[in-house]
Amino acid sequence: MTEKQLIDAQRFSDIEYNLAVIRDRIAEAAVQSGRTPEDVRFMAVTKTVAPEYINHAIRCGVDLIGENKVQEYLGKKPELLPCEAHLIGHLQTNKVRQIVGEVSMIQSVDSVRLANEIAKRSLAAGITTEILAEINVGGEESKSGIEWDAAEETLAELAQIEGIKLCGLMAIPPVCENSAQARSFFSKMRRLFVDIRNKKLDNTDIRILSMGMSSDYYDAILEGSTLVRVGSSVFGKRIY
Ligand SMILES: *Cc1c(COP(=O)(O)O)cnc(C)c1O
């Protein structure tokens, strides 16, 4: 074997092992939160990861991937095995045209303006695009996402836009020092999720609460996450 083949073999087996560990932990947290493992969907976040490794994860059973950048995803897509994909990174309005129809959901909708652009491009393509509203739950200036205080009003506006369908919420809480602090943000998100779901707004299908990454997916599930987005714990440290 060449050196590259040896390194790849190691990396492939690491990915397989990591996926098994994560699946077990997800199942455990789901049960601990009073749900079943099937109630929590697992997404492998594939930013910066080369198609051969993503394909290995898909062969190991991954059925949902998340990418942050339009260009990066479209570049890799022709080399990927069939797999559902969501956009999870900040989206500029001038990139909307390229991504509509290429992913099954856009999780990172952080303004009515962006939603309107997605809707316009979706209607032109004859489709409805499923979206999540990204909420800036920690009120951090450095992060995108709808401001907490404007959330309910903005969600009601998003619900009314034809061409998109609001399916739930996504959040990236601040980096926390401990589990209790992280859980307080997740719990805040769950309360908003339940509120908006109970409103049964027309034209919505509120079913997804997307929160939890490598460092905190266990806590996120304990607080009611229905979709966790895990990158580095699957593929190893990202090299940019
Ligand atoms: C990169 C990223 C993740 C995954 O982060 P890890 O810490 O590597 O698990 C999840 N969600 C979003 C929006 C991301 O950009």
The ligand as an SDF file (V2000), in Angstrom:
LIG
                    3D

 15 15  0  0  0  0  0  0  0  0999 V2000
  -19.4890   23.3920   11.3860 C   0  0  0  0  0  0  0  0  0  0  0  0
  -20.9010   23.4030   11.8390 C   0  0  0  0  0  0  0  0  0  0  0  0
  -21.4140   22.3550   12.6220 C   0  0  0  0  0  0  0  0  0  0  0  0
  -20.5830   21.1910   13.1210 C   0  0  0  0  0  0  0  0  0  0  0  0
  -19.6370   21.6060   14.0370 O   0  0  0  0  0  0  0  0  0  0  0  0
  -18.7200   20.5400   14.8260 P   0  0  0  0  0  0  0  0  0  0  0  0
  -18.3290   21.2550   16.0490 O   0  0  0  0  0  0  0  0  0  0  0  0
  -17.5730   20.2340   13.9250 O   0  0  0  0  0  0  0  0  0  0  0  0
  -19.5480   19.3560   15.0930 O   0  0  0  0  0  0  0  0  0  0  0  0
  -22.7630   22.4060   12.9570 C   0  0  0  0  0  0  0  0  0  0  0  0
  -23.5520   23.4260   12.5590 N   0  0  0  0  0  0  0  0  0  0  0  0
  -23.1010   24.4380   11.8140 C   0  0  0  0  0  0  0  0  0  0  0  0
  -24.0260   25.5230   11.4050 C   0  0  0  0  0  0  0  0  0  0  0  0
  -21.7530   24.4610   11.4380 C   0  0  0  0  0  0  0  0  0  0  0  0
  -21.2970   25.4990   10.7260 O   0  0  0  0  0  0  0  0  0  0  0  0
  1  2  1  0
  2  3  1  0
  2 14  2  0
  3  4  1  0
  3 10  2  0
  4  5  1  0
  5  6  1  0
  6  7  2  0
  6  8  1  0
  6  9  1  0
 10 11  1  0
 11 12  2  0
 12 13  1  0
 12 14  1  0
 14 15  1  0
M  END
$$$$
